[in-house]
Amino acid sequence: MVENAVLFDSHSRIPAYIQVASALRRRIEIGHWQVHEKISTLEELEAEFNLSRVTVSKAIELLEEEGLVTRQQGRGTFVSGKLSDKRWLQLETTWASMIQSIEGNVPNFIQVADPPPRPRLEEGEARFSPEYVYLRSVQTKDGNPYAIVNLHLTKSIFDRKKTEFLRRTALPVLAKMGDVKIRQAYQTMTIQTTDPETASLLKISLSAPTAACRCVVINDDQEAIYVAEITYRSDCIKLFMSLID
């Protein structure tokens, strides 16, 4: 059984046609409609979602713009022959693979008038460094934003490689500083709703979910030398974990 009109939320701030497009996109992604297969007719979708022809047509137009479907005059709408994987960003689960995956990223820095002087740390998690530098940036791929990074980096470390930290993603630079002894590094992820500023920077709707990752690096002195709060568009990421080595 496919998703039905129960999933349509008339009280949502997300426009109805976007909700319908999301439901249809999901069906294509999970293989309910195979490549080159005809999807439900406009009449069937109108009845299923209890929405107007105009709204349903607008949802189909959106999928057509994304290249997921093609409309053929007099025949109907068909799943396109080539489906691209929108979730291109793999969230890595090891230190080495994480460093490698972001090695070539170029941050687009955002000026912050009144940056927070210290990162958020849980009780007993680590000690604060004497002073931090705060860096905020937007990460993009093919000109499209996919992540916002809010980073606190120990100032003494930043000052040693300032030029590199201002030109490249910080973590690979930090990892290559051989005299910085890293005792612990970990990352946590939660799913959350977005706020107006994040929605604007990532070009997503206000009600769209985002993936919030927090990455912490602690040195031998138990100081948190790197604390990054990273917000990803949820529609571009995936998490893969091998359960059997």
N, C-alpha and C positions, 0 to 999 in steps of 0.2 A: 504494500500500500504506500502511495506517495504522500508527501506532505500535503496538508489540506488547508482550508481557509481558517482553521483554528489558529494557525500561526500568524495570521494577519492581525495586527494590533491597531485598531482604529484610534486609540488614544496616544499612540506613539508620536514623537516629534519627527520621526523619519517619514518622509513622503511615502504614500501608498505604493507608487510605482517602483520605488527602490526596494521596498519590502518584497514585492512580487518578484522583481528581478533577482533578489538574493535567494528566494526559494527555488526559482527555476535554475539559477546558476548552480546551486547545491545539487540538484537532481542530475545535472549534466556531469558535475565533478565526480559523483559517486557511481555514475554509469547507469542511472535509471533510463536515460536515453543514450544510445550508443552513437558513435560517430556516423554521420550521414543519415541517421534515423530522424523521422519526422516527429516533432514534439506536439503537444496538445494544441488544438485549434483555438482561435481567439474566443469562439463561442464557449468552448469547454472551460477555458480559463476564466472567462467572465462569470460562469456559473459557479465554478469552484471557489473563487475568491469573493464573489458577490460584489464585484466592482464594475465600473463602466468600461466600455470598449476603448475609450480614449486612454484610460489609466493602464489597461493591460497592454495596449499597443505601445505605449511609452516605455513600458518595462521591456518589451521585445526589442524596441529600438536601442535601448541601452545595451542589451546583450549583443546586438548586431554590431554596435560601435566597438565593443570589446573583442569582436571576432569570434565569439562563441557560437553564433548561429548565422545562417543566411536565409533570406526569404526569397522564395521562388513564386513568381506571379502565377496564380491559379493552382498552385500545388501545395503551398503551405510553408512552414518554417522548419528548417533542418539543422541538426547539429553540425558544426563545421568539421572539415576533415582533419584539422590540426588543432589540438587543444594544448595551449601553453600552460606550464606550471607556474601559477602566480606566486606560489609559496616557495620562492627561490632562496630565501635566507634560512640557512640551517643554524639553529642554536646549538653551539658546540658544547660538549660535556667534559672536555679535558683541557688542561692549560695549553699544551702544544697546539692542538687543533684550533683552539680559540684564537691564539696569537696569529696562526697562519691565515685564518679566515678573514681577519681584519687588517692584515699587513698593508694592503694597498689602498685602504679607505682614505679619503681626503675630507676632513671636517670643514664645514662652512660655519665659522664662528659667529655668534650673536653677542652683541654688547649688552651687558647687564648693568644697570645703574647702581643697584644696591645689592651686590651678591651676598649670600649667606657666608659668614666667616669660617664656619666649620661644617663638616658633613654630619648627617644623622647617624649615630651609632647606638646600638642596643646596649643595655646595661651589661657590663662585663665582656663585651665583644672585643674591644681593643682600647688602647690609649690614643688620645689625640696627639698629632704632631704639634710642635710649637706654633706653626703657621702654615696656612694653605693658600694655594692659588685656585681660583674658581674659573672653570672653562665651560662655556655652554655652546653647543653646536648642533647643527642639523646635518644628518647623513643623507646622501641622495644616491640614487642609481638611475642612470639614463635621464637625469634631470628631474626625477620624481623623488620627493622626500619619503623616507621610510622609517627614520628614527630621530629622536631628540636625545642628546646626551648632556647630562648635568654632572660635571666632574669636579671633585676636590682632589687636588694633587699636592703632596708635601712641597712647600715652597723651595726648600734647599735642593730637592731633586729637580724641580722645574727649572731653577736658575742655572743648573749645570748644562742642561740641554734645551735651553729656551727656544732656540730657532727651530729645532726638530719638533718640539712639542706644539709649536704654533703652525707647523706645516703638515704634520702627520697625526694619525690616530695615536693616542698617548700610550696605550698598553704595550704595543710592540716596542716602542722606544724604551719604556721602563724595563721590559724583559731583557733587553740587550745591555743594560747597565750592570756589568758583571760584579761590581763591588756592592751592589744593593742586594742584601741577603733577604730573600723572601721566605717567610716561615709558613704562611698560609694564604690561600687564595680560593675564593668560592663565589658562586653566583646563585641567586634565587630568582624565581619568576612568579608573578601573580598576574591575574587577568583583572582589568578594571575598566570603568567607563572613562571617557575623556572629558576634558574641560575645554572651555572656549579657545584659549590660547593654543593648546595642543592640537585641537581640531583644525585651527587655522594654519599652523605650521606644517602639519602632516597632510592637509587637504582632505580631511575626512569629515563625516557628519558628526554633530555634537554627541549623538547617542551611540556612535560606533565603539566597539570594544577595542582596547589596546592591551598589549603585553608589556608589563612593567618588570624590567630586570634590574637587579641591584648587584653590582660586582664590587667585591672588597678584597684588597691586597694588604697583607699585614707583614711587617718586617720582623727581624730577629729580636728587636726591642719591644715587640708587641704594639707597635704604632701602626695605625691605619694610614698607610702612605698613599693609597689610591682608593677612592670611593666614588663609584659612578652609578648614577640613577639613569637608566636608559628606558625610554618609552618607544616601543615599536608599533607600527601598524600591524594589527593582528592578521590582516589578509595577505601578508607577504612572508610570514615566518612559519617554520615547522620545527618540531623537536623530534630527533631520532635517537633512540637509545637501544643499543644491542643488549639483549637479555641473556645471550649465551655467547661467551667468547670462543 
